[in-house]
Amino acid sequence: MTENRYADLLTPGAAPSLTYPLYYFRHYPPSNGYLATSSVNDHLYYLGNHSGNQTLGLWGPADRFDTLFRTFD
């Protein structure tokens, strides 16, 4: 699970899931990050400090997420 692999960035693990029209997401306060899925296209998105507060589409979730955070390890 992504939360376990990137526990230092996505804490607390098992953050409460929330919904907003078209999105299902989790907020991780310590890193001010959000992970969300869209019901329109089933893509995974990240928004937060580690993306310069820009929304990033993570279409191939494992590959794109690994690439994004490799520089922060």
DSSP file (Angstrom, degrees, kcal/mol; ACC not computed):
  #  RESIDUE AA STRUCTURE BP1 BP2  ACC     N-H-->O    O-->H-N    N-H-->O    O-->H-N    TCO  KAPPA ALPHA  PHI   PSI    X-CA   Y-CA   Z-CA
    1    1 A M    >>        0   0    0      0, 0.0     4,-2.0     0, 0.0     3,-0.5   0.000 360.0 360.0 360.0 141.0    0.0    0.0    0.0
    2    2 A T  H 3>  +     0   0    0      1,-0.2     4,-2.3     2,-0.2     8,-0.1   0.863 360.0  57.8 -57.7 -40.8    1.2    3.5   -0.9
    3    3 A E  H 34 S+     0   0    0      1,-0.2     7,-0.3     2,-0.2    -1,-0.2   0.878 109.4  45.2 -60.6 -37.9    0.7    4.8    2.7
    4    4 A N  H X4 S+     0   0    0     -3,-0.5     3,-1.0     1,-0.2    -1,-0.2   0.906 113.2  48.9 -71.9 -41.6    3.0    2.1    4.1
    5    5 A R  H 3< S+     0   0    0     -4,-2.0    -2,-0.2     1,-0.3     3,-0.2   0.854 123.5  31.8 -67.8 -34.9    5.7    2.6    1.5
    6    6 A Y  T >X S+     0   0    0     -4,-2.3     4,-2.8    -5,-0.2     3,-1.7  -0.306  74.3 144.0-117.2  47.0    5.8    6.4    1.9
    7    7 A A  T <4  +     0   0    0     -3,-1.0    -1,-0.2     1,-0.3    -2,-0.1   0.791  68.6  59.5 -59.8 -30.9    4.9    6.6    5.6
    8    8 A D  T 34 S+     0   0    0     -3,-0.2    -1,-0.3     1,-0.2     3,-0.2   0.736 117.7  31.5 -71.5 -20.1    7.2    9.6    6.1
    9    9 A L  T <4 S+     0   0    0     -3,-1.7     2,-0.6     1,-0.2    -2,-0.2   0.722 120.2  49.1-104.6 -30.2    5.2   11.6    3.5
   10   10 A L  S  < S-     0   0    0     -4,-2.8    -1,-0.2    -7,-0.3     5,-0.1  -0.575  87.5-174.6-114.5  67.7    1.7   10.2    3.9
   11   11 A T        +     0   0    0     -2,-0.6    20,-0.5    -3,-0.2     2,-0.1  -0.862  55.9  41.3-113.7 150.6    1.1   10.3    7.6
   12   12 A P  S >  S-     0   0    0      0, 0.0     3,-0.6     0, 0.0    -1,-0.1   0.564  88.7-134.0 -73.8 146.5   -0.9    9.4    9.5
   13   13 A G  T 3  S+     0   0    0      1,-0.2    -2,-0.1    -2,-0.1    -9,-0.0  -0.272  88.7  26.8 -60.6 153.4   -1.4    6.1    7.8
   14   14 A A  T 3  S-     0   0    0      1,-0.1    -1,-0.2    -3,-0.0     3,-0.1   0.887  85.9-174.5  56.6  41.5   -5.0    5.2    7.2
   15   15 A A    <   -     0   0    0     -3,-0.6    -1,-0.1    -5,-0.1    13,-0.1  -0.305  38.5 -84.0 -60.0 150.9   -6.1    8.8    7.2
   16   16 A P        -     0   0    0      0, 0.0    11,-0.6     0, 0.0     2,-0.3  -0.313  44.6-126.7 -60.1 139.3   -9.8    9.3    7.0
   17   17 A S  E     -A   26   0A   0      9,-0.1     2,-0.3    -3,-0.1     9,-0.2  -0.689  29.5-173.3 -88.1 140.8  -11.2    9.1    3.5
   18   18 A L  E     -A   25   0A   0      7,-3.2     7,-2.7    -2,-0.3     2,-0.4  -0.844  12.6-138.7-128.2 163.7  -13.4   12.0    2.4
   19   19 A T  E     +A   24   0A   0     -2,-0.3     5,-0.2     5,-0.2    -2,-0.0  -0.959  17.4 174.4-127.0 148.6  -15.5   12.7   -0.7
   20   20 A Y  E >   -A   23   0A   0      3,-2.4     3,-4.0    -2,-0.4    -2,-0.0  -0.966  60.9 -63.9-142.2 144.9  -16.0   15.8   -2.8
   21   21 A P  T 3  S-     0   0    0      0, 0.0     3,-0.1     0, 0.0    -2,-0.0  -0.009 125.0  -2.2 -41.3 121.4  -18.1   15.8   -6.0
   22   22 A L  T 3  S+     0   0    0      1,-0.1    17,-2.9    16,-0.1    18,-0.5   0.268 121.9  87.6  79.5  -6.3  -16.2   13.4   -8.4
   23   23 A Y  E <   -AB  20  38A   0     -3,-4.0    -3,-2.4    15,-0.2     2,-0.4  -0.945  51.1-167.0-129.3 146.7  -13.3   12.8   -6.0
   24   24 A Y  E     +AB  19  37A   0     13,-2.0    13,-2.5    -2,-0.4     2,-0.3  -1.000  36.4 161.3-121.6 123.0  -12.5   10.4   -3.2
   25   25 A F  E     -AB  18  36A   0     -7,-2.7    -7,-3.2    -2,-0.4     2,-0.4  -0.902  35.9-143.2-146.2 167.6   -9.5   11.6   -1.2
   26   26 A R  E     -AB  17  35A   0      9,-2.4     9,-1.9    -2,-0.3     2,-0.4  -0.993  15.7-147.0-132.2 141.2   -7.3   11.6    1.9
   27   27 A H  E     - B   0  34A   0    -11,-0.6     7,-0.2    -2,-0.4   -17,-0.0  -0.905   2.8-161.5-109.0 137.1   -5.5   14.5    3.5
   28   28 A Y  E >>> - B   0  33A   0      5,-3.1     5,-1.7    -2,-0.4     3,-0.9  -0.849   6.9-168.3-118.8  90.8   -2.2   14.0    5.3
   29   29 A P  G >45S+     0   0    0      0, 0.0     3,-0.8     0, 0.0    -1,-0.2   0.827  78.1  59.4 -54.0 -43.9   -1.7   17.0    7.6
   30   30 A P  G 345S+     0   0    0      0, 0.0   -20,-0.1     0, 0.0   -21,-0.0   0.867 122.2  26.1 -58.4 -34.3    2.0   16.6    8.6
   31   31 A S  G <45S-     0   0    0     -3,-0.9    18,-0.9   -20,-0.5    19,-0.3   0.383 103.6-128.4-104.6   2.4    3.1   16.8    4.9
   32   32 A N  T <<5 +     0   0    0     -4,-0.8    17,-0.4    -3,-0.8     2,-0.3   0.876  60.3 145.7  49.8  43.3    0.1   18.8    3.8
   33   33 A G  E   < -B   28   0A   0     -5,-1.7    -5,-3.1    15,-0.2     2,-0.4  -0.786  36.3-160.1-111.8 154.6   -0.5   16.3    1.0
   34   34 A Y  E     -BC  27  47A   0     13,-2.6    13,-1.9    -2,-0.3     2,-0.4  -0.992   3.7-165.2-129.7 138.6   -3.6   14.9   -0.6
   35   35 A L  E     +BC  26  46A   0     -9,-1.9    -9,-2.4    -2,-0.4     2,-0.3  -0.988  22.4 172.3-116.6 134.7   -4.1   11.7   -2.6
   36   36 A A  E     -BC  25  45A   0      9,-2.3     9,-3.1    -2,-0.4     2,-0.4  -0.986  24.8-151.1-142.9 150.5   -7.3   11.5   -4.6
   37   37 A T  E     -BC  24  44A   0    -13,-2.5   -13,-2.0    -2,-0.3     2,-0.4  -0.941  19.9-135.6-117.2 146.8   -9.1    9.4   -7.2
   38   38 A S  E  >  -B   23   0A   0      5,-1.6     4,-2.1    -2,-0.4   -15,-0.2  -0.850   4.9-152.0-103.0 134.6  -11.5   10.7   -9.7
   39   39 A S  T  4 S+     0   0    0    -17,-2.9   -16,-0.1    -2,-0.4    -1,-0.1   0.608  95.4  64.0 -77.0 -10.4  -14.7    9.0  -10.5
   40   40 A V  T  4 S-     0   0    0    -18,-0.5    -1,-0.2     1,-0.1   -17,-0.1   0.912 128.5  -0.7 -77.0 -44.0  -14.6   10.4  -14.0
   41   41 A N  T  4 S-     0   0    0      2,-0.1    -2,-0.2    -3,-0.1     3,-0.1   0.371  87.4-122.5-130.6   3.0  -11.4    8.7  -15.1
   42   42 A D     <  +     0   0    0     -4,-2.1     2,-0.2     1,-0.2    -3,-0.1   0.721  61.1 148.6  59.0  23.2  -10.2    6.5  -12.1
   43   43 A H        -     0   0    0     -5,-0.2    -5,-1.6    17,-0.0     2,-0.4  -0.511  47.0-124.1 -84.8 157.7   -6.9    8.3  -12.1
   44   44 A L  E     -CD  37  58A   0     14,-0.6    14,-3.9    -7,-0.2     2,-0.3  -0.853  28.9-168.9-100.7 136.0   -4.8    8.9   -9.0
   45   45 A Y  E     -CD  36  57A   0     -9,-3.1    -9,-2.3    -2,-0.4     2,-0.4  -0.932   9.9-159.4-126.7 149.9   -3.8   12.5   -8.2
   46   46 A Y  E     +CD  35  56A   0     10,-2.2    10,-3.0    -2,-0.3     2,-0.3  -0.983  10.9 174.6-126.3 140.4   -1.4   14.0   -5.7
   47   47 A L  E     +C   34   0A   0    -13,-1.9   -13,-2.6    -2,-0.4     2,-0.3  -0.978  33.1  81.9-141.8 130.2   -1.4   17.6   -4.4
   48   48 A G  S > >S-     0   0    0      6,-0.4     5,-3.0    -2,-0.3     3,-1.7  -0.989  85.9 -46.0 166.1-170.5    0.9   19.0   -1.7
   49   49 A N  G > 5S+     0   0    0    -18,-0.9     3,-1.5   -17,-0.4    -1,-0.1   0.846 123.8  57.6 -55.6 -38.9    4.2   20.3   -0.7
   50   50 A H  G 3 5S+     0   0    0    -19,-0.3    -1,-0.3     1,-0.3   -17,-0.1   0.508 108.5  46.2 -77.9  -3.3    6.2   17.7   -2.6
   51   51 A S  G X 5S-     0   0    0     -3,-1.7     3,-1.0     5,-0.0    -1,-0.3   0.141 120.6-103.3-117.1  16.7    4.6   18.7   -5.9
   52   52 A G  T < 5S-     0   0    0     -3,-1.5    -3,-0.2     1,-0.2    -2,-0.1   0.795  71.6 -67.9  65.4  26.9    5.0   22.4   -5.4
   53   53 A N  T 3 <S+     0   0    0     -5,-3.0     2,-0.4     1,-0.3    -1,-0.2   0.783 106.3 130.1  58.4  30.0    1.3   22.5   -4.5
   54   54 A Q    <   -     0   0    0     -3,-1.0     2,-0.4    -6,-0.4    -6,-0.4  -0.893  66.6-109.2-107.8 142.9    0.5   21.6   -8.1
   55   55 A T        -     0   0    0     -2,-0.4     2,-0.5    -8,-0.1    -8,-0.2  -0.582  35.1-162.8 -73.0 127.0   -1.9   18.8   -8.9
   56   56 A L  E     -D   46   0A   0    -10,-3.0   -10,-2.2    -2,-0.4     2,-0.6  -0.951  13.3-138.7-113.3 128.5   -0.1   15.9  -10.4
   57   57 A G  E     -D   45   0A   0     -2,-0.5     2,-0.7   -12,-0.2   -12,-0.2  -0.758  12.8-166.8 -83.0 124.2   -1.9   13.2  -12.3
   58   58 A L  E     +D   44   0A   0    -14,-3.9   -14,-0.6    -2,-0.6     7,-0.1  -0.623  18.9 164.1-110.4  69.7   -0.4    9.8  -11.4
   59   59 A W  S    S+     0   0    0     -2,-0.7    -1,-0.2     1,-0.3     3,-0.1   0.849  78.6  40.3 -62.3 -38.4   -1.9    7.7  -14.1
   60   60 A G  S  > S-     0   0    0      1,-0.2     4,-2.6    -3,-0.2     5,-0.4  -0.744  88.8-165.0-104.2  80.0    0.4    4.7  -13.6
   61   61 A P  H  > S+     0   0    0      0, 0.0     4,-2.2     0, 0.0     5,-0.3   0.757  77.1  41.3 -44.7 -50.2    0.2    5.1   -9.8
   62   62 A A  H  > S+     0   0    0      2,-0.2     4,-2.3     1,-0.2     5,-0.2   0.950 120.5  41.9 -66.7 -47.6    3.2    2.9   -8.7
   63   63 A D  H  > S+     0   0    0     -3,-0.4     4,-2.2     2,-0.2    -1,-0.2   0.945 119.4  42.2 -65.2 -49.4    5.6    4.1  -11.4
   64   64 A R  H  X S+     0   0    0     -4,-2.6     4,-2.6     2,-0.2    -1,-0.2   0.889 115.1  50.2 -68.4 -38.8    4.7    7.8  -11.3
   65   65 A F  H  X S+     0   0    0     -4,-2.2     4,-2.2    -5,-0.4    -1,-0.2   0.921 110.7  49.8 -65.8 -43.3    4.6    7.9   -7.5
   66   66 A D  H  X S+     0   0    0     -4,-2.3     4,-1.2    -5,-0.3    -2,-0.2   0.919 113.0  47.2 -60.1 -43.6    8.0    6.2   -7.2
   67   67 A T  H  X S+     0   0    0     -4,-2.2     4,-0.5     1,-0.2     3,-0.4   0.927 111.3  50.9 -64.3 -45.3    9.4    8.7   -9.7
   68   68 A L  H  < S+     0   0    0     -4,-2.6     3,-0.4     1,-0.2    -1,-0.2   0.912 119.5  34.2 -59.0 -45.4    7.9   11.7   -8.0
   69   69 A F  H >X S+     0   0    0     -4,-2.2     3,-1.6     1,-0.2     4,-0.5   0.489  89.6  92.6 -95.3  -3.1    9.2   10.8   -4.5
   70   70 A R  H >< S+     0   0    0     -4,-1.2     3,-1.1    -3,-0.4    -1,-0.2   0.880  86.1  54.9 -57.5 -37.0   12.5    9.2   -5.4
   71   71 A T  T 3< S+     0   0    0     -4,-0.5    -1,-0.3    -3,-0.4    -2,-0.1   0.636 105.1  53.7 -72.6 -12.5   14.2   12.6   -4.9
   72   72 A F  T <4        0   0    0     -3,-1.6    -1,-0.2     1,-0.2    -2,-0.2   0.445 360.0 360.0-100.9  -0.9   12.8   12.9   -1.4
   73   73 A D    <<        0   0    0     -3,-1.1    -1,-0.2    -4,-0.5    -2,-0.1   0.493 360.0 360.0 -72.4 360.0   14.1    9.6   -0.1
